[in-house]
Amino acid sequence: MEGDYTWVSRALVTMRKTMIAPISRSKTLESIVALVLCTLCNAAFAQDTNYRDVKIEQGVVRGYRSVEENIFTFQSIPYAIVPSGLDFYKAPLPPPSWNDTFDAVDRKIICQQHRQYPPGLVEVKEQCLIVNVFVPDTKQEKLPVVVFVHGGAFLFGYGNSRTPKNLVKSGKIIAVTFNYRVGPHGFLCLGTDAAPGNAGMKDQIELLRWVQRNIAEFGGDTSDVTIAGCSAGSASIDLLLISKQSKGLFKRAIGGSGSNLNAFAVQTRPLENAKYFAQQMGFNDTNDIVALEKFYLNTPYEALSLKSAELAQTTNSVTLFSPCVEKDIGQEIFLHDSPFKILSDGNFLKVPMLYGYCNMEGIYRVNMFDTWRDKMNENFVNFLTPDLGNDEENRVKLAEDIKRLYFGVGPVTNSSILDYIDFFTDIMFGYGMLRSAKLQLDVGNDQLYLYKYSFADESDDYIPHTAERGATHCAQAHAVMDLGDESKLSEKYRNVKVIMRDLWLNFITTGVPVPAGSNYPAWPPMSQQRSYMSLNSTLEFRDSMLSERTKFWEEAFAKYYKYPAPPNPTSSSTSINVPHNMHSDLRCSNNY
């Protein structure tokens, strides 16, 4: 950037060259002074409107105006450093600092993963821990802050996969998105010094600490932070709630389509998963923990990332790498016990929550229906999550009961597709959320606002073999976040997006989705019967979300639930609990 006065000198030279008639010395001087002052004013105005400099603890960052939304965006700011070498799988390191102004433009950085993105959309970097801050054009200070955690099955995704510009242009809030490590890099959990587990969750903790240290400089209120996410982002929110590391980092939470009690949220047996994955890559010395650790440290991460993507689509509704209960080896622990035990004990942050899921989450599994229909008829046990049943006999009995509940006594056929959707809605997302919400209520969190989102737009595809539509996985997040050129959406969907953004903004700014005096129907906190708001083109508060299916799952989990356990690398056991029916089909959702 030019010095403060260089461009003024150039302006004076230009004026001398373009003067076409002699005038008095005094008049000339007056004209020059007036023009210089005008130019200075215009430059100051341009600086005020086109970019904004903010001094944070690391140095000065320069953000730029997003003209369409009339907000400022500060993007790709490093909030931590990914460790390297023997510390590759450990917690992040403090962020870098700089002396010059950091140009906070979107560098399209994402963490290491293997996924087909459009050319030029993103760039994979090992040093990927960046934060994006979206600030309204206002002089107001101490604005409420919302931090969005992206989804992607803990395997994929990045902070700006969805942006919150339309929320921020309301002028009421500041929004933050960010990257965290995913796949083996973020969630290898060996219980050893080199790979204690939960590196990706510790990235999230470090980001929230960065927000506490810096967001006030952007105009945000450090005491008024809401965390929000969908799918794995929502499961992350739920896990942050019960982590001892989270104390003092946020005030409210918004979770959608993902819970800390969903099977995909926490590995049941992380060391077995790590051994199985290594075997799939041709490494067989898995019972030697030192050798296993070296395998993960020495294998190129691109190869690990590719294999984890190949093994992503599983019938048992989990992936191999996700958060884990950590073994205490002296490190800072993110998750010290199983989520169910922590929730039951009540020893966690009880904050206001906006919490719910979509009526047909399982639509996102429809692309596998033609393949999995026959597999369900062959052996339904393979479709049970790994946290159900302690022995094969129990799992077989439970599988028979589940298949009968959803599909009746006959085989699964094309006409069963709505039952198939219900099954995956419940086992992957819905029941875990209801179970977690009930446990929170039982131990005293009386500020939980439950919802079910069911809006389906006329542009949505019909469900195969039917003339029906439904709200698929994370449809509520699509309704709240930016969605390209929204003028091209149907009028009905645009109206739904207005409603959803109103509710979310209300919650972020006040702690309740429908404040007193609102034109929306009253929305009291959840009751013991799990009362909830039905979110569609209109709102309707309903007394209970309990159903025959809910009651079935309550009994099944009470009888068969297997608690997630920390890795025990000193164990001499050679058995590996192999995940069922791994597929190389990468047609899994961007959201999960």
Secondary structure, 3 states (H helix, E strand, C coil): CCCCCHHHHHHHHHHHHHCCCCCCHHHHHHHHHHHHHHHHHHHHHHHHHHEEEEEECCEEEEEEEECCCCEEEEEEEECCECCCHHHCCCCCECCCCCCCCEECCCCCEECCCCCCCCCCCCEECCCCCEEEEEEECCCCCCEEEEEEECCCCCCCCCHHHCCCHHHHCCCCCEEEEECCCCHHHHHCCCCCCCCCCCHHHHHHHHHHHHHHHHHHHHCEEEEEEEEEEECHHHHHHHHHHHCHHHCCCCCEEEEECCCCCCHHHCCCCHHHHHHHHHHHCCCCCCCCHHHHHHHHHHCCHHHHHHHHHHCCEECCCCCCCCCCCCCCCCCCCCCCCCHHHHHHHCCCCCCCEEEEEECCHHHHHHHHHHHHHHHHHHCHHHHCCCCECCCHHHHHHHHHHHHHHHHCCCCCCHHHHHHHHHHHHHHHHHHHHHHHHHHHHHCCCCCEEEEEECCCCCCCCCCCCCCCCCCCCCHHHHHHCCCCCHHHCCHHHHHHHHHHHHHHHHHHHHCCCCCCCCCCCCCCCCCCCCCEEEECCCEEEECCCCCHHHHHHHHHHHHHECCCCCCCCCCCCCCCCCCCCEECCCCCCCCC
